[in-house]
Amino acid sequence: MTESPDVQNLKKRITLLENQLMQAQRLTTLGELTSTTTHEFNNILMLIINHAKLGLRHKDEPSRTKALNQILTTANKASKITNTILAAARNRKKGFEPTNFAALVEDSLLLLERELNKYRITVEKSFADTLPEIMADGNQIVQVILNLLINARQAMPDGGRLLLKMSYDEENEMIDFIVRDFGCGISQEKLPRIFEPFYTTKQGPDDSGKGGTGLGLSSCKTIIEQHQGSIRVESTEGKGTAFTVKLPTIIRAKLVELQHCEPLTKGQHVLESRKPRK
């Protein structure tokens, strides 16, 4: 049955509004990062100034060499932060490109380093030695990673462990990325709606100004689906929450493109809630 012009126009408007919403969420994330990294840059400048003073105060060669090395290390960190922010702000051409998933996680952790330290979050990483590249829009995947990391941090207001695990599913040519916190968890009643637009389990933005809009996880789900991946959440109230993101490797993405085969994952999300153990 052929759709009427009105229905076609309505679908076009819905698509346009969805794209505008995604862009607004990306700019919101970028604004939050800019605020965070401004404080980080102030700390970096203070370190550079202090090491420069140290080098001027001590005339011996070893002390000056040590001070200069510290200045160089700190300046390189500042350069890395700047490049990461610029990459997130840059409008890349449409279409996906070979991308190092683990490197995007490292970049995201760098941007949130000060915030994670402030809230006493200890990051534990377990990445496989061999991780093929994925076909992705790097900016969009960074947005997903940042949302998941910030949510995990907010679930542990008194500090705690944040476990990040990345592995290679060679049989299915997928990269599995797990973000696991040991915070408050999500109740069984709220869990099924967690990916709905504008639904939030938070009372509003926290003291850092982040969260509470209900757009973060909804945008994550949309982005992952666009990458022919899937996102799953498992939560135990009082024990913590784990998000698992599965994205196709570059090999699988090319096979799908060349053979026009049906992707094994369709972006469906699996929800699981467990009652606290006694």
N, C-alpha and C positions, 0 to 999 in steps of 0.2 A: 504494500500500500504506500502510495506516494504521500509524503508529508506536505502539508499546506505551507505556503510562504510564511505565514505567521509563526508556525512551529519552527521552521528553519531559522527565521530571524531571532526567535526566542533562544534557540540553542546557541546561536552565534553570540548573543549578548551574555548568556551564562558563561560560555567559554572565555569571553573577554573579561568578565568580572572575576572569574577564577584566576586568570593570569594577573590581573591587577592586584588581587588579594595576595597572591604569592610574592609579587614584587614588593608590596607594602610590608609583608612579613620579613623579607630579606633586608629591606632598608631599616626596619626596626632592630633586627639583630645587629646590623652594621653599626647603628647608632649606639646600641648598648656596648658593643665592643670598643668603639671609639672612646666612650667614657671610661671604660676599664683600663684601656691601654694608655690613656692620658696620665693616669696615676702611675702606671708602670714606667712610663718615660721619665717622669719626675724622679723616681727612684734611681733609674739608670743614670740620669744626669748628675745626681748627687754622688753616685759611686765614681763616675768619671772625674768629677771635681776633686773628690777626696783623694783619689789615687794620684791625680796630677799634683796636688799639694804635697803628697807624700814624696813624690819624685823630686820636687823642687827643694824640699826640706833636707833630704838625704843626698849627700854628694857622692857617696860610694857607688860604684858601677852595679853591683848586685842588686841593691835596693832600687835603683832607678830602672833597671831591666825588669824587675818584678812588677814595679808600678806600671810601666809601659805595657807589659803583657796583660795586666789586669784591665787597663784602659782598652786595649785592642779586643779582648774577649767580650767586654761589656758593650763596646761599640758594635761588634758583630751581632750580638744579641738584639740590639736596637734595630739594626739593619734588617734582621730576619723578621722582627715584628712588623716593621714598616712594609716590607714586601708582601707579607701575609695579608695585612689589611688592604693593601692596594689590589691584591689578587681577588679578595672578596668583594671589593667595590667595583672592579672592572667588569664591564658588560662584555662577556665573551661572545663570540659568534655562536649562532644556534647550532645544535648538534653536539654529539658526544665525542670524546677523544680519549685515547689511552691514558689512564690515570692510576697513580700509585695510591691505593686506598690508605695504606698504613701511614704514608707521608702526610695525607690530609688530616689524619688523627693527630699526628705529632704537631702539625701547624695549629690545630684547634687547641691542643693542650698548652701550647706556647701563649696563645692569646688569652687563655683563662688561668694562666699560672698564678698571677697575683690573687685572683678571686678564690681559687682553690686553696691557696696558702692562708688567706685571710680567714676562711671558714674551717681551717684545720682538716682538709680533705687529703688523705693519703692515696695516691694513685698507684695501683699495681697493674702492670702490663704483662700480658702473655701473648706474644705474637709468633706465629709460625715463621721458621727461617725462610721458607719458600712461599711467596705470595704473588701469584700472577697479577698483572694489571687488570683493571676493570675498564669498561667503556662508560664514561660518565661525564656529566657536567660538574666539574670540580667545585664551583661556587655553590651549587645546590647541595652537593654531598656534605660540604663543610657546614652548611646551614643545618642539615640533619644532625650531624655530629655535635655541633654546639648546643642545639636544643636538648639532645639526650644528656649531654654532660651537665648542662645547667639544671635540668630537672633532677638529675641524680644528686647534685650538690644541694639543691633545695630540700630534698627528702631527708637530708642529714644536717639539720641546723646546728647541731652540737658537735659536728665533725664526724669523721668515720672513714671507712675504706671504700674506695671506688675501684672496682675490678674491670679492666678492659681486656678482652680476649679476641684475637683474630686468627682464624684458621682457614685452611684451603680444603674444600670438599672436591677432591679430584674427580670422583665418580660423576658428580652432577655439574662440574665446572662452575662452582659458586664460591664466593668468599663470604664466610660467616663472621659477623662482628657483634660481640656481646658487650653491653654496658650494664654492669651489675652494681647496684648500691645495696647498702645494708641499713636502710633507713626505715621510715614509718610504714611503707607498703601501701597498697591500695585495696580498699574494701571490695568484697564480692559484688556489692550493689553498684558501685561506681565503675568497676573495671570494664564492663561491656560497652560503655559510652565514651571511653577515653580517647578514641580517635575521631569523635564527632566534632565538626566545626563549632567553635565558641563554647564548647563544654570544657570546664576546668574543675579540678579538685581543690584548687587554691582559693583563698579568700581575696586575693588581689596581688599586686606586685609586692615583693619582699623589700627589705631595707636597701637592697642594691638596685631596685627599680625594675627587676625582671619578673616576668611571669604574670599569670592571672587573666590573660586575654582569651585563652582557649583556642588559639590559632597554631601554637607550636606543633603539637603532635598531629593535628590534622594536616598541616603543611608537610610534615615529615612523611606521612602515609602517601600523600599525593606524589611527592618527589620520588619515593621509592618505587611506586607503581609505574611511574613514567620511565624508570630505569629497568623495568621488567623484573623487579625484585619483590621481596616481601618483608614485612615487619611484624614481629610477634612480641607480645608482652606476657610475662608471667610474674605474679605478685603474691606474696604471703603477707598479710596484714601483721605489722609488728616485726617482720623479719627482713623485708626489703623487696626490691623490684628488679627484674632483668628484662631488658629490651634486646631482641635479637634481630639484626638486619642481615638479610641475605641478598647479595648482588652478583649478577653473572660476570664471569671473567671475560676478558677480551676474546678468548677462543670461542666461548659459548655465544657471545653477542654476534660474532662474525658468522658462526654457523646458522644462527637464527636468521640473520640478514640474507645470507647466500641461499639457504635452502627453503626459506619462507616457512619454517616449521613452527609449530605451536609451542610457545615457551612453556616450560614445565611449571613455572610459578607465575601466577597471574596477579600478584600484588595483594593476595588475600591476607588478612591478618588473623592470627590465632590468639584467642584470649583464654587465659587460665588463671584462676585464683584459688589459693589454698588457704585453709584455715590454719591459724597458728598451732604449732606443735605444742603439746602439753608436756 
